């Protein structure tokens, strides 16, 4: 079995809180040069983009020196570059810091802001913003919230400690509590624990429930109701993609403003922040694996459909 070479430190600095892209050249392939491989690999970069990066000296090796356009392909070699960042519509809501010490930062993320850079959301992410605002370039996310979900996210300060905090989530040692606003159904018997098997296929927006051994479990309670709406308290025991949204939809009470459940709807225009998904990561509790401290954090955000007297669109 071939042993993987650990990546060396990035030779390029962050830009606007965003790390450079790191590419490790595969051990097998038909490419004669590094440039040929990147052209084949970065098919979404646009015509001539890879060539222009090489011409400008923006693709570098571990020594920080520019890789020549005709540099021979070397299996296992690492290269770095900063991609052209897409134009992003600013998300006009702050990321609130709930707690900070030498090891962790707990942030209260707004709706519409991605947790970490991905796809077309790069600088407008909670991670990039916090790196810039707090001046902590080593900050990393220990877990993620969906871009459309608001609430508490745990970030780690020291790279060597990140694994310890990620292990908490992997081993289900973090107690997470969510809040959602959805239609009120007086015939729905609550509280109850929902168990099902959820699958999320690559390239398909919505997850779905299928037959088989359950891999998703959510405890559902009702915290109040009025005017045809209810506020639900959700305690997941697992962390499948879109789990809470899928489970409430399966109960016949889909979360308000959900663009995927019960059916996929066309996205609104860029910059339309009027109707956020009414789902909030309300509480986060765990024993700190580094300091031993018992942590309990509560989001200060509110779900607008429940707190406002304005009628919520159906």
HELIX and SHEET records of a PDB file:
HELIX    1   1 UNK A   34  UNK A   41  1                                   8    
HELIX    2   2 UNK A   43  UNK A   45  5                                   3    
HELIX    3   3 UNK A   49  UNK A   55  1                                   7    
HELIX    4   4 UNK A  126  UNK A  134  1                                   9    
HELIX    5   5 UNK A  159  UNK A  161  5                                   3    
HELIX    6   6 UNK A  162  UNK A  170  1                                   9    
HELIX    7   7 UNK A  243  UNK A  250  1                                   8    
HELIX    8   8 UNK A  304  UNK A  307  1                                   4    
SHEET    1   A 2 UNK A  21  UNK A  24  0                                        
SHEET    2   A 2 UNK A  78  UNK A  81 -1                                        
SHEET    1   B 4 UNK A  96  UNK A 100  0                                        
SHEET    2   B 4 UNK A 104  UNK A 109 -1                                        
SHEET    3   B 4 UNK A 150  UNK A 156 -1                                        
SHEET    4   B 4 UNK A 140  UNK A 141 -1                                        
SHEET    1   C 9 UNK A  96  UNK A 100  0                                        
SHEET    2   C 9 UNK A 104  UNK A 109 -1                                        
SHEET    3   C 9 UNK A 150  UNK A 156 -1                                        
SHEET    4   C 9 UNK A 279  UNK A 287  1                                        
SHEET    5   C 9 UNK A 175  UNK A 183 -1                                        
SHEET    6   C 9 UNK A 229  UNK A 236 -1                                        
SHEET    7   C 9 UNK A 216  UNK A 226 -1                                        
SHEET    8   C 9 UNK A 192  UNK A 199 -1                                        
SHEET    9   C 9 UNK A 208  UNK A 210 -1                                        
SHEET    1   D 5 UNK A  96  UNK A 100  0                                        
SHEET    2   D 5 UNK A 104  UNK A 109 -1                                        
SHEET    3   D 5 UNK A 150  UNK A 156 -1                                        
SHEET    4   D 5 UNK A 279  UNK A 287  1                                        
SHEET    5   D 5 UNK A 294  UNK A 298 -1                                        
END                                                                             
